[in-house]
Amino acid sequence: MRKRISEHKTDQNGGMREAAQVLDVEHLAEVEVTSEDPSFPIEHALLPRHRNGWRASESGVQVIRLHFEEPQTVRRVYLHFLETEVERHQEFVLRWKEKGEEPLREIVRQQWNFSPAGSQHEIEDYRVMLENLSVLELEITPDTDGGDARCSLQQFYLSDTSDINRDISHES
């Protein structure tokens, strides 16, 4: 599914960012997702004014791909995964490419064990140097053991500076 983020103004009071710190993905990129639950659309993970995150509508590997209209510089990638219902072993891969370059290059591959009775949050905060970025892809395998789990993602933020305020982190 290909999706264009709507042209809404950022709610400065309800958001978790300062405009100069987190990239305004809503206006800079088009997002492509393989599936989404209508109650948990991708905007809820990408835009700071939302708090309930994205969830896939079906189980299996899912891909979130950001296509930037103009090349960007990204120095920080922040991911917050939340799983409160199912015990599972997740893997994700973050990839990128410069404008005009093929194929996508891997930035990081990470695995995590979720347990509703214990480990419910996975927070990854990467300092990177991605210049002339045209595509950023997040591929998530929700259960490497082949279970029927669905992907979910609370927050997915990018910054052109390496010093994002800690206010984008998860709130207890």
C-alpha positions in Angstrom: 0.0 0.0 0.0 1.3 3.4 -0.9 0.2 6.4 1.3 0.6 10.1 1.3 0.6 11.8 4.7 -2.0 14.6 4.9 -1.0 18.3 5.1 -1.9 19.1 8.7 -0.1 21.5 10.9 1.9 20.1 13.8 0.2 20.6 17.2 3.1 22.3 19.0 1.4 21.9 22.4 0.5 18.2 22.1 3.6 17.1 20.3 6.7 15.6 21.8 9.3 17.6 19.9 10.6 21.0 19.0 10.2 21.8 15.3 13.9 22.2 14.7 14.8 18.8 16.1 12.6 16.0 14.7 12.3 15.9 10.9 8.8 16.9 9.7 8.2 13.6 7.9 4.6 14.6 7.3 5.7 17.3 4.8 9.1 15.9 3.7 8.2 12.3 2.7 5.7 9.9 1.3 5.3 6.7 3.4 4.7 3.2 2.0 3.5 0.5 4.4 2.7 -3.2 3.6 -0.3 -3.1 5.9 -1.9 -1.1 8.7 -4.7 -1.6 11.2 -7.2 1.3 10.5 -7.3 2.0 14.3 -3.4 2.3 14.4 -2.3 4.0 11.1 1.4 4.7 10.4 0.9 8.4 11.1 0.5 7.5 14.8 4.1 6.3 14.9 5.7 9.0 12.7 4.0 12.1 14.0 4.7 13.3 17.5 1.2 14.6 18.1 -0.1 11.0 18.2 0.6 8.6 21.0 -0.9 5.2 20.2 1.5 4.0 17.4 1.2 1.9 14.3 0.1 -1.7 14.0 0.0 -4.0 11.0 -3.4 -5.5 10.0 -1.9 -8.9 9.4 0.9 -11.1 10.7 4.2 -11.7 9.0 7.1 -9.5 7.9 6.1 -5.8 7.4 7.9 -2.9 5.7 7.7 0.8 6.4 9.5 2.8 3.7 9.9 6.6 3.7 10.5 8.2 0.3 11.8 11.7 0.7 10.8 14.3 -1.9 14.2 16.1 -1.4 17.4 14.5 -0.2 17.8 14.8 3.6 20.5 14.6 6.2 19.7 12.3 9.1 21.9 12.1 12.2 19.6 10.2 14.5 17.0 7.5 14.2 14.7 6.8 17.2 12.6 3.6 17.3 10.2 2.6 20.1 8.5 -0.8 19.9 5.9 -1.9 22.4 4.4 -5.3 22.9 2.0 -5.9 25.8 0.1 -9.0 24.6 2.3 -11.7 23.1 5.6 -13.2 24.0 7.7 -13.1 20.8 11.2 -12.8 19.3 11.3 -9.8 16.9 14.0 -8.8 14.4 14.1 -5.6 12.4 16.4 -4.2 9.7 16.9 -0.6 9.0 18.2 0.3 5.5 18.8 3.4 3.5 19.9 4.7 0.1 21.1 8.0 -1.3 19.3 9.7 -4.2 20.0 7.8 -7.4 21.8 5.0 -5.7 20.8 1.3 -5.7 20.4 -1.0 -3.8 19.4 -0.1 -0.2 22.3 -0.4 2.3 21.9 -1.9 5.8 22.4 0.3 8.8 21.5 -2.1 11.6 19.9 -5.4 12.2 18.5 -5.9 15.7 16.7 -8.7 17.6 14.6 -8.4 20.8 12.6 -10.8 23.0 9.3 -9.4 24.1 7.5 -10.7 27.2 4.2 -9.1 28.4 5.2 -10.1 32.0 8.6 -8.4 31.7 10.2 -6.9 28.6 7.5 -4.9 26.9 9.5 -2.0 25.4 12.4 -2.0 23.0 13.9 1.5 22.5 16.6 2.0 19.9 18.3 5.4 19.5 20.9 5.4 16.8 23.4 8.1 15.9 24.0 7.9 12.2 25.3 10.1 9.3 23.0 9.6 6.4 23.6 12.4 3.9 21.6 12.8 0.7 19.1 10.3 2.0 16.2 9.5 -0.4 14.8 6.3 1.0 14.7 4.9 4.5 13.3 1.4 5.1 12.3 -0.4 8.2 11.6 -4.1 7.8 10.1 -5.9 10.8 9.8 -9.6 11.4 7.4 -9.7 14.4 8.2 -13.3 15.3 11.3 -15.0 14.0 9.9 -18.4 15.3 7.1 -18.1 12.7 4.3 -17.3 15.1 1.1 -15.4 14.2 2.2 -12.1 15.8 1.5 -8.7 14.3 4.1 -5.9 14.1 3.6 -2.7 16.1 5.7 0.4 16.4 5.0 3.2 19.0 7.4 5.9 17.6 9.7 6.3 14.6 11.5 9.6 14.6 14.3 11.0 12.6 16.5 14.0 13.3 19.0 16.1 11.4 20.9 16.7 14.7 22.3 14.2 17.1 21.0 15.9 20.2 17.2 15.3 20.2 15.8 16.1 23.6 15.0 13.1 25.7 11.3 14.1 25.6 10.8 11.9 22.6 11.4 8.8 24.7 8.6 6.6 26.0 6.5 8.0 28.8 5.6 5.6 31.7 
